[in-house]
């Protein structure tokens, strides 16, 4: 294995996002098995300086944290493979990218959690933009098939289209067998208009709605998953080890499986679900606070 230091590029952004990147970098450093060098990408760093730095390291692999760092690495004139991490969705440009680990929770874990809370759930609806998220829908379809669930995908290209679809889905949902998955898709979800409407109907009709994020749980969604940044970094470090050993990676674009979880016990009780203490304790956060 090469002893070259592995460069990690990360963007100059404000907290809490900067802390997320730093936690992930600490996780990478703990598992990668080689020394790393981090480089903060600021506006006053020139491409010439970055190219010089990369040339000095002569590493076979570089790690990009976030889209701006990925573009910086792709613009450098070297042959190093790139491990891209912490993307909300699939990077739009996969040039030189060996593996991309996204921040989107794995649908398999979402669907298993929903079934664990209510075994009667056998259908999942989702309103989503396929132009951005087809790769995730492919993972979701595989997960649903393995869990003997039906996945119903409602394609929307913008908020206007999604508003009409959400209205229809919520009217047609069966409160016992159906559930609605809210992905982190800003192109189809409006937090000021659509989300309050969805959660209001959920409450009135006792519907099961879960989320790929945590903020919706505080507003009434049944449960949500969110990234464990340090554990994600540990995983990225392990993937980097495999790439450095020229081992094959089965999934070039991956959803996130290093996750924490939140549940809204008030919503759970409102729709008539009862779970044991062991299941409740498996959630990282229980809302409202101190409801555990």
C-alpha positions as CSV (number, residue, x, y, z in Angstrom):
1,X,0.0,0.0,0.0
2,X,1.2,3.4,-0.8
3,X,2.4,5.5,2.2
4,X,1.4,8.8,0.5
5,X,-0.7,11.1,2.6
6,X,-4.3,11.1,1.5
7,X,-5.7,14.6,0.8
8,X,-9.1,15.6,2.1
9,X,-10.7,18.7,0.6
10,X,-13.6,20.3,2.5
11,X,-15.4,23.7,2.0
12,X,-15.2,26.9,4.0
13,X,-18.8,26.9,5.3
14,X,-20.5,27.9,8.5
15,X,-21.7,25.7,11.3
16,X,-23.5,23.4,11.8
17,X,-22.3,22.1,8.4
18,X,-18.6,22.8,9.1
19,X,-18.9,20.7,12.2
20,X,-20.5,17.9,10.2
21,X,-17.5,17.8,7.8
22,X,-15.0,18.0,10.7
23,X,-16.7,15.1,12.5
24,X,-16.6,13.0,9.3
25,X,-13.0,13.8,8.7
26,X,-12.1,12.6,12.2
27,X,-13.9,9.4,11.4
28,X,-12.0,9.0,8.2
29,X,-8.7,9.5,10.0
30,X,-9.6,6.8,12.5
31,X,-10.0,4.1,9.9
32,X,-8.2,4.9,6.7
33,X,-4.9,3.4,7.9
34,X,-2.8,6.1,6.3
35,X,-1.9,9.6,7.2
36,X,-4.2,12.3,5.8
37,X,-3.8,16.0,5.0
38,X,-6.9,18.2,5.1
39,X,-7.2,21.3,3.0
40,X,-9.9,23.9,3.6
41,X,-11.1,25.4,0.3
42,X,-11.5,29.1,0.7
43,X,-12.1,31.8,-1.8
44,X,-8.5,33.1,-1.6
45,X,-6.9,29.7,-2.4
46,X,-6.0,29.6,-6.1
47,X,-6.2,26.6,-8.4
48,X,-2.4,26.9,-8.9
49,X,-1.8,26.6,-5.2
50,X,-4.1,23.6,-4.9
51,X,-2.5,21.9,-7.9
52,X,0.9,22.4,-6.4
53,X,-0.2,20.9,-3.1
54,X,-1.7,17.9,-4.9
55,X,1.4,17.4,-6.9
56,X,3.6,17.4,-3.8
57,X,1.4,14.7,-2.2
58,X,1.3,12.5,-5.2
59,X,-1.5,10.4,-3.7
60,X,-3.4,7.7,-5.7
61,X,-6.6,8.8,-4.0
62,X,-8.2,12.0,-2.9
63,X,-11.4,12.6,-0.8
64,X,-13.8,15.4,-1.6
65,X,-16.3,16.5,1.0
66,X,-19.2,18.2,-0.6
67,X,-19.9,19.4,-4.2
68,X,-17.5,22.4,-4.3
69,X,-14.6,20.3,-3.1
70,X,-15.5,17.6,-5.7
71,X,-15.4,20.2,-8.5
72,X,-12.0,21.5,-7.2
73,X,-10.5,18.0,-7.4
74,X,-12.0,17.2,-10.7
75,X,-10.4,20.4,-12.1
76,X,-6.9,19.3,-11.0
77,X,-4.7,17.8,-13.6
78,X,-3.8,14.5,-12.1
79,X,-4.9,10.9,-12.3
80,X,-5.9,10.3,-8.7
81,X,-9.3,8.6,-8.1
82,X,-11.8,10.6,-6.0
83,X,-13.9,9.3,-3.1
84,X,-16.7,11.8,-2.8
85,X,-18.6,12.0,0.4
86,X,-21.5,14.0,2.0
87,X,-23.7,14.8,-0.9
88,X,-27.4,15.2,-0.5
89,X,-28.0,13.5,-3.9
90,X,-25.8,11.9,-6.5
91,X,-23.1,14.2,-7.8
92,X,-24.1,15.6,-11.2
93,X,-20.6,15.0,-12.5
94,X,-19.0,11.6,-11.8
95,X,-15.8,12.3,-13.7
96,X,-12.9,10.6,-11.9
97,X,-15.2,9.6,-9.1
98,X,-14.6,6.0,-7.9
99,X,-17.3,6.0,-5.2
100,X,-19.8,8.6,-4.0
101,X,-21.3,8.2,-0.5
102,X,-24.4,10.4,-0.1
103,X,-26.2,11.9,2.8
104,X,-29.5,10.3,1.7
105,X,-30.6,7.6,4.2
106,X,-30.8,4.0,2.8
107,X,-34.5,3.3,1.9
108,X,-34.0,-0.3,3.3
109,X,-33.4,1.1,6.8
110,X,-36.4,3.5,6.5
111,X,-38.8,0.8,5.3
112,X,-37.6,-1.7,8.0
113,X,-38.1,0.9,10.7
114,X,-41.6,1.6,9.4
115,X,-42.4,-2.1,9.4
116,X,-40.9,-2.5,12.9
117,X,-43.3,0.2,14.2
118,X,-46.3,-1.3,12.4
119,X,-46.2,-4.7,10.7
120,X,-49.5,-4.0,8.9
121,X,-47.7,-1.5,6.6
122,X,-47.2,-3.0,3.2
123,X,-47.3,0.0,0.9
124,X,-45.0,3.0,0.7
125,X,-45.9,6.1,-1.3
126,X,-43.3,8.7,-2.3
127,X,-43.5,12.0,-4.3
128,X,-40.1,12.6,-5.8
129,X,-38.2,14.2,-8.7
130,X,-36.8,11.3,-10.9
131,X,-34.4,13.7,-12.7
132,X,-32.5,14.1,-9.4
133,X,-33.3,10.9,-7.5
134,X,-33.7,8.0,-9.8
135,X,-30.7,6.3,-8.3
136,X,-32.3,6.4,-4.9
137,X,-35.6,5.2,-6.2
138,X,-33.7,2.2,-7.6
139,X,-32.5,1.4,-4.1
140,X,-36.0,1.9,-2.8
141,X,-37.5,-0.5,-5.3
142,X,-35.0,-3.2,-4.4
143,X,-35.7,-2.6,-0.7
144,X,-39.4,-2.8,-1.1
145,X,-39.2,-6.0,-3.1
146,X,-37.0,-7.7,-0.4
147,X,-39.4,-6.6,2.3
148,X,-42.6,-7.7,0.4
149,X,-43.8,-4.1,0.3
150,X,-45.3,-2.2,-2.6
151,X,-43.5,1.0,-3.6
152,X,-45.7,3.6,-5.3
153,X,-43.6,6.3,-6.9
154,X,-45.3,9.6,-7.9
155,X,-43.0,11.6,-10.2
156,X,-42.9,15.4,-9.9
157,X,-40.5,17.8,-11.5
158,X,-41.3,20.8,-9.3
159,X,-43.3,22.0,-6.2
160,X,-46.3,22.9,-8.3
161,X,-46.6,19.3,-9.6
162,X,-45.8,17.8,-6.2
163,X,-48.6,19.8,-4.5
164,X,-51.2,18.2,-6.7
165,X,-49.8,14.8,-6.2
166,X,-49.5,15.1,-2.4
167,X,-53.2,16.2,-2.3
168,X,-54.2,13.1,-4.3
169,X,-52.0,10.6,-2.4
170,X,-53.2,11.8,1.0
171,X,-56.8,11.5,-0.1
172,X,-56.3,7.9,-1.4
173,X,-54.1,6.5,1.4
174,X,-55.3,3.7,3.6
175,X,-54.4,4.5,7.2
176,X,-53.7,0.9,8.0
177,X,-51.7,-0.5,5.1
178,X,-50.2,2.6,3.6
179,X,-47.4,5.0,4.6
180,X,-45.9,8.1,3.0
181,X,-42.1,8.6,2.7
182,X,-40.9,12.2,2.7
183,X,-37.4,12.3,1.0
184,X,-35.1,15.3,1.4
185,X,-36.1,16.6,-2.1
186,X,-36.1,20.4,-2.2
187,X,-37.4,20.4,-5.8
188,X,-40.7,18.8,-4.7
189,X,-41.1,19.8,-1.0
190,X,-42.0,23.3,0.2
191,X,-41.4,23.6,3.9
192,X,-43.7,26.6,4.3
193,X,-46.7,25.4,2.3
194,X,-46.7,21.7,1.3
195,X,-45.1,20.2,4.5
196,X,-47.6,21.9,6.9
197,X,-50.5,20.7,4.6
198,X,-49.1,17.1,4.5
199,X,-48.6,17.0,8.3
200,X,-52.1,18.5,9.0
201,X,-53.8,15.9,6.9
202,X,-51.7,13.2,8.5
203,X,-52.9,14.2,11.9
204,X,-56.6,14.5,10.8
205,X,-56.6,11.1,9.0
206,X,-54.2,9.2,11.3
207,X,-51.8,8.5,8.5
208,X,-48.2,7.1,8.8
209,X,-45.7,9.5,7.5
210,X,-41.9,9.1,7.9
211,X,-39.0,11.2,6.7
212,X,-35.4,11.0,5.4
213,X,-34.6,13.9,7.8
214,X,-35.1,14.9,11.4
215,X,-36.7,18.4,11.2
216,X,-40.0,17.0,10.0
217,X,-40.1,14.7,13.0
218,X,-40.2,17.8,15.3
219,X,-43.1,19.0,13.2
220,X,-45.1,15.8,13.5
221,X,-43.8,13.1,11.2
222,X,-43.7,9.7,12.8
223,X,-40.0,9.1,12.6
224,X,-36.9,10.2,10.6
225,X,-33.4,9.1,10.0
226,X,-30.4,11.4,10.0
227,X,-26.6,11.0,9.5
228,X,-24.1,9.9,12.1
229,X,-21.3,12.0,10.7
230,X,-18.4,10.4,12.6
231,X,-19.6,6.9,11.8
232,X,-20.0,8.0,8.2
233,X,-16.4,9.1,8.2
234,X,-15.3,5.8,9.6
235,X,-17.1,4.1,6.7
236,X,-15.6,6.4,4.1
237,X,-12.2,5.6,5.6
238,X,-12.9,1.9,5.1
239,X,-14.0,2.4,1.5
240,X,-10.8,4.4,0.9
241,X,-8.7,1.4,2.2
242,X,-10.4,-0.8,-0.3
243,X,-9.8,1.6,-3.2
244,X,-6.1,1.9,-2.2
245,X,-5.9,-1.9,-2.4
246,X,-7.7,-1.9,-5.8
247,X,-10.6,-3.8,-4.4
248,X,-13.9,-3.6,-6.2
249,X,-16.7,-1.5,-4.8
250,X,-20.1,-2.9,-5.6
251,X,-22.0,0.4,-5.4
252,X,-20.4,3.4,-7.1
253,X,-23.2,5.7,-5.7
254,X,-24.4,4.8,-2.2
255,X,-27.1,5.8,0.2
256,X,-26.1,6.4,3.8
257,X,-26.3,3.5,6.3
258,X,-24.5,5.2,9.2
259,X,-27.6,6.8,10.8
260,X,-29.2,8.1,13.9
261,X,-33.0,8.0,14.4
262,X,-35.7,10.2,15.9
263,X,-39.3,9.3,16.7
264,X,-42.3,11.5,17.6
265,X,-44.1,9.6,20.4
266,X,-47.0,12.0,20.4
267,X,-47.7,11.3,16.7
268,X,-47.2,7.6,17.3
269,X,-49.8,7.5,20.1
270,X,-52.1,9.7,18.0
271,X,-52.3,7.2,15.2
272,X,-52.8,4.3,17.7
273,X,-49.4,2.6,17.5
274,X,-47.9,0.9,20.6
275,X,-44.3,-0.2,20.8
276,X,-42.3,-1.8,23.6
277,X,-39.7,0.0,25.6
278,X,-36.8,-1.8,23.8
279,X,-38.0,-0.6,20.4
280,X,-38.5,2.9,21.8
281,X,-35.0,2.9,23.3
282,X,-33.5,2.0,19.9
283,X,-34.2,5.5,18.7
284,X,-31.5,8.1,19.3
285,X,-34.0,10.9,19.9
286,X,-37.5,10.7,21.3
287,X,-39.7,13.8,20.8
288,X,-41.2,15.7,22.5
289,X,-38.1,16.0,24.6
290,X,-38.0,13.7,27.7
291,X,-41.0,11.7,26.5
292,X,-39.0,8.5,26.8
